[in-house]
Amino acid sequence: MPRIAVDAMGSDAAPRVEVEGVVAAVRARGIEVVLVGDEARLRAELKALGAEGAPIVVRHAPDVITMHDAPSMAVKQKKKSSMRVCFDLVKSGEADAVVSAGNSGAMMACGLFVLGRLPGVERPAIVTTFPTRAGECALLDMGANVDPKPAVLAQFGVLGSVYARLLHGKKRPKVGLLSNGSEEHKGTPLTREAHQILARIPAGNPDFSYVGYVEGRDIFEGQVDVVVTDGFTGNVLLKCVEGAAETMLGIVKEEVSRSGILAKIGAALMTGALKRLRKRTDYAEHGGAPLLGVDGIALICHGGSNVTAMQNAVYVADRFAQIGLGKELSAAVARHGFLMDTAPTSAPGAEAIS
């Protein structure tokens, strides 16, 4: 059974939400977890939850990487931080995956410095899932690479297709490149060059099909299964969508409260539908965003994660470890070597957006 290393000091409400999420996951599915952080605080939280006897290993880590730390420096200088210790556990084989709601830039740096890249991958990417009319859509990069090269975007198409196949059950995912129009002359020099690379993929490619440019509205219509973009654009899009979803649900509640009795009765009848809508748009239901392309499994959770988010992140990490995500990604990269024709940069690269 895989063992998941959880950084218990990363979230805004650490370590309470991490410990509660881990305890819930262990009790529900018997997942093996190593909680990493301030041992005294973690054991106090476990005691408060009546989980002192739970099969959870506690590993002491005296330091914490904060949101204000420069990622690359923190990873090198805070070797006893909870996040760095989690990655060291995976590197040594004592754990099979990392889950953290801490500094996303530091997660990227840990992935590169400690685990390294998968062979053939130049830059890892953060991938997340958006709800659509047709199910789910994977979008990457969400902030790890703000200024990537065209070939890196093409590589993201390969990595994202594996994610969509394994997590969303898409047998032959449709991959699109995010742009400001569907015409080939649209976009930027980056998107136009990336399009030329992806267009070299044979039409009969069994792994995925490249459909060309897609616009932002196409994501939610479900016309594609994977959308590729740079980390700057992806991060802005992600936060806009999160904000829009919360605002729209809030507006609905406000309007209902201001309306008459018939509107309130109608809203009561729609309670089930509204709850399902909130669940589909709630990031907590997806747990965390995997850092695809590093030689190991690492899930980046929202800094404001709640107990449900952390519990689901542990589930996702366990699932990826069981299905061998790294082997699947490596095999896909090897099959599409013609897209991986750029030499890796010597430095770890741009720091991720928090």
Secondary structure in CASP SS format (residue, H / E / C, confidence):
PFRMAT SS
TARGET T0000
AUTHOR 0000-0000-0000
METHOD secondary structure of the structure
MODEL  1
M C 1.00
P C 1.00
R E 1.00
I E 1.00
A E 1.00
V E 1.00
D E 1.00
A C 1.00
M C 1.00
G C 1.00
S C 1.00
D C 1.00
A C 1.00
A C 1.00
P C 1.00
R H 1.00
V H 1.00
E H 1.00
V H 1.00
E H 1.00
G H 1.00
V H 1.00
V H 1.00
A H 1.00
A H 1.00
V H 1.00
R H 1.00
A H 1.00
R H 1.00
G C 1.00
I C 1.00
E E 1.00
V E 1.00
V E 1.00
L E 1.00
V E 1.00
G E 1.00
D C 1.00
E H 1.00
A H 1.00
R H 1.00
L H 1.00
R H 1.00
A H 1.00
E H 1.00
L H 1.00
K H 1.00
A H 1.00
L C 1.00
G C 1.00
A C 1.00
E C 1.00
G C 1.00
A C 1.00
P C 1.00
I E 1.00
V E 1.00
V E 1.00
R E 1.00
H E 1.00
A C 1.00
P C 1.00
D E 1.00
V C 1.00
I C 1.00
T C 1.00
M C 1.00
H C 1.00
D C 1.00
A C 1.00
P H 1.00
S H 1.00
M H 1.00
A H 1.00
V H 1.00
K H 1.00
Q H 1.00
K C 1.00
K C 1.00
K C 1.00
S E 1.00
S H 1.00
M H 1.00
R H 1.00
V H 1.00
C H 1.00
F H 1.00
D H 1.00
L H 1.00
V H 1.00
K H 1.00
S H 1.00
G C 1.00
E C 1.00
A C 1.00
D C 1.00
A E 1.00
V E 1.00
V E 1.00
S E 1.00
A C 1.00
G C 1.00
N C 1.00
S H 1.00
G H 1.00
A H 1.00
M H 1.00
M H 1.00
A H 1.00
C H 1.00
G H 1.00
L H 1.00
F H 1.00
V H 1.00
L H 1.00
G C 1.00
R E 1.00
L C 1.00
P C 1.00
G C 1.00
V C 1.00
E C 1.00
R C 1.00
P C 1.00
A E 1.00
I E 1.00
V E 1.00
T E 1.00
T E 1.00
F E 1.00
P E 1.00
T E 1.00
R C 1.00
A C 1.00
G E 1.00
E E 1.00
C E 1.00
A E 1.00
L E 1.00
L E 1.00
D C 1.00
M C 1.00
G C 1.00
A C 1.00
N C 1.00
V C 1.00
D C 1.00
P C 1.00
K C 1.00
P H 1.00
A H 1.00
V H 1.00
L H 1.00
A H 1.00
Q H 1.00
F H 1.00
G H 1.00
V H 1.00
L H 1.00
G H 1.00
S H 1.00
V H 1.00
Y H 1.00
A H 1.00
R H 1.00
L H 1.00
L H 1.00
H H 1.00
G C 1.00
K C 1.00
K C 1.00
R C 1.00
P C 1.00
K E 1.00
V E 1.00
G E 1.00
L E 1.00
L E 1.00
S C 1.00
N C 1.00
G C 1.00
S C 1.00
E C 1.00
E C 1.00
H C 1.00
K C 1.00
G C 1.00
T C 1.00
P H 1.00
L H 1.00
T H 1.00
R H 1.00
E H 1.00
A H 1.00
H H 1.00
Q H 1.00
I H 1.00
L H 1.00
A C 1.00
R C 1.00
I C 1.00
P C 1.00
A C 1.00
G C 1.00
N C 1.00
P C 1.00
D C 1.00
F C 1.00
S E 1.00
Y E 1.00
V E 1.00
G E 1.00
Y E 1.00
V E 1.00
E C 1.00
G H 1.00
R H 1.00
D H 1.00
I H 1.00
F H 1.00
E H 1.00
G C 1.00
Q C 1.00
V C 1.00
D C 1.00
V E 1.00
V E 1.00
V E 1.00
T C 1.00
D C 1.00
G H 1.00
F H 1.00
T H 1.00
G H 1.00
N H 1.00
V H 1.00
L H 1.00
L H 1.00
K H 1.00
C H 1.00
V H 1.00
E H 1.00
G H 1.00
A H 1.00
A H 1.00
E H 1.00
T H 1.00
M H 1.00
L H 1.00
G H 1.00
I H 1.00
V H 1.00
K H 1.00
E H 1.00
E H 1.00
V H 1.00
S H 1.00
R H 1.00
S C 1.00
G C 1.00
I H 1.00
L H 1.00
A H 1.00
K H 1.00
I H 1.00
G H 1.00
A H 1.00
A H 1.00
L H 1.00
M C 1.00
T H 1.00
G H 1.00
A H 1.00
L H 1.00
K H 1.00
R H 1.00
L H 1.00
R H 1.00
K H 1.00
R H 1.00
T H 1.00
D C 1.00
Y H 1.00
A H 1.00
E H 1.00
H H 1.00
G C 1.00
G C 1.00
A E 1.00
P E 1.00
L E 1.00
L E 1.00
G C 1.00
V E 1.00
D C 1.00
G C 1.00
I C 1.00
A E 1.00
L E 1.00
I E 1.00
C C 1.00
H C 1.00
G C 1.00
G C 1.00
S C 1.00
N C 1.00
V H 1.00
T H 1.00
A H 1.00
M H 1.00
Q H 1.00
N H 1.00
A H 1.00
V H 1.00
Y H 1.00
V H 1.00
A H 1.00
D H 1.00
R H 1.00
F H 1.00
A H 1.00
Q H 1.00
I H 1.00
G C 1.00
L H 1.00
G H 1.00
K H 1.00
E H 1.00
L H 1.00
S H 1.00
A H 1.00
A H 1.00
V H 1.00
A H 1.00
R H 1.00
H C 1.00
G H 1.00
F H 1.00
L H 1.00
M C 1.00
D C 1.00
T C 1.00
A C 1.00
P C 1.00
T C 1.00
S C 1.00
A C 1.00
P C 1.00
G C 1.00
A C 1.00
E C 1.00
A C 1.00
I C 1.00
S C 1.00
END
